[in-house]
Amino acid sequence: MTISQILETPNKKMNPSVKLKAIKKIVKAARESYGNTDIEIDTAPVNSCVGRVQIQYVSEKDKLALIKTAVEDIRVRAMEATECTTGIVFDKKVEELVAINPILCNIGKTTESSII
């Protein structure tokens, strides 16, 4: 399954937690293939309903929304690259953009509280 297919799967068939784990596996494979698994990809604060926060404080549903936006951006950037530069392979460009995307590389970070 691709990231887009996972995102389109209804929550009744695949809950957000399972979706995030599946996407994390795909991102890990892309990073391994690209060769940057040993590099920490930092992320800037992301927009949420309570303001700008680090991604580990965002809910699973909000992470999926951020991922959807990131995937749409990656698709557009990969298409532009292949149209502008002869010889660029779309899938390789997608792999590169996934491997360096700060949202996708940090979806596994969480901060949980047993109190709230």
C-alpha positions in Angstrom: 0.0 0.0 0.0 1.1 3.5 -0.7 0.9 6.4 1.7 -2.0 7.9 -0.3 -3.9 4.6 -0.2 -3.4 4.3 3.6 -4.7 7.9 4.0 -7.8 7.1 1.9 -8.6 3.9 3.9 -11.7 4.5 6.1 -11.0 4.7 9.8 -13.4 1.8 10.3 -11.0 -0.5 8.4 -7.8 1.0 9.6 -7.7 3.3 12.7 -5.3 6.3 12.9 -2.8 4.5 15.0 -2.5 1.6 12.5 -2.3 4.1 9.6 0.6 6.0 11.3 2.5 2.7 11.9 2.0 1.7 8.3 3.1 5.1 7.0 6.1 5.1 9.3 7.2 1.7 7.8 7.0 3.2 4.3 9.0 6.3 5.3 11.6 4.1 7.0 12.0 2.0 3.9 12.4 5.2 1.8 15.0 6.6 4.1 16.9 3.3 4.1 16.9 3.3 0.3 17.9 7.0 0.1 20.6 6.4 2.7 19.8 9.0 5.4 18.5 6.9 8.3 21.4 8.0 10.5 20.5 11.7 10.0 18.0 13.4 12.4 15.5 15.4 10.3 14.3 18.3 12.5 10.8 19.7 12.1 9.6 23.2 12.8 6.4 23.7 14.8 3.3 22.8 12.9 -0.1 24.4 12.9 -2.8 22.9 15.2 -6.1 24.0 16.6 -4.2 25.3 19.7 -1.5 27.2 17.8 1.9 26.2 16.6 3.3 23.2 18.4 5.9 20.5 17.9 4.7 17.5 16.1 4.9 15.2 19.1 2.1 17.1 20.7 -0.3 16.7 17.8 -3.1 14.1 17.8 -3.0 11.1 15.5 -5.8 12.5 13.4 -4.0 15.8 13.1 -0.8 14.0 12.1 -2.7 12.2 9.3 -4.0 15.6 8.1 -0.4 17.0 8.1 0.8 13.9 6.3 -1.9 14.3 3.6 -0.7 17.9 3.0 2.9 16.7 2.9 2.2 14.0 0.4 0.3 16.4 -1.9 3.3 18.7 -1.8 5.7 15.9 -2.5 3.6 14.8 -5.5 3.6 18.3 -7.0 7.3 18.9 -6.3 8.2 15.5 -7.9 6.1 16.3 -11.0 7.6 19.7 -11.4 11.1 18.2 -11.1 10.5 15.6 -13.8 9.0 18.2 -16.1 11.8 20.7 -15.6 14.8 18.3 -15.7 15.3 15.6 -18.3 16.4 12.3 -16.7 14.8 12.7 -13.3 12.8 9.5 -12.4 9.5 10.4 -10.7 9.7 7.5 -8.2 13.3 8.3 -7.2 12.4 12.0 -6.7 9.4 11.0 -4.6 11.7 8.7 -2.5 14.1 11.6 -2.0 11.4 14.0 -0.9 9.8 11.5 1.4 13.2 10.7 3.0 13.9 14.3 3.8 10.4 15.5 4.7 10.4 16.7 8.3 6.7 15.8 8.9 7.0 12.3 7.5 10.3 11.7 9.3 8.9 12.6 12.7 5.5 11.1 12.7 6.6 8.5 15.3 7.4 11.2 17.9 4.7 11.4 20.6 4.3 12.9 24.1 1.6 11.1 26.0 0.2 11.9 29.5 -1.4 9.4 31.8 -3.2 12.2 33.5 -5.0 14.1 30.7 
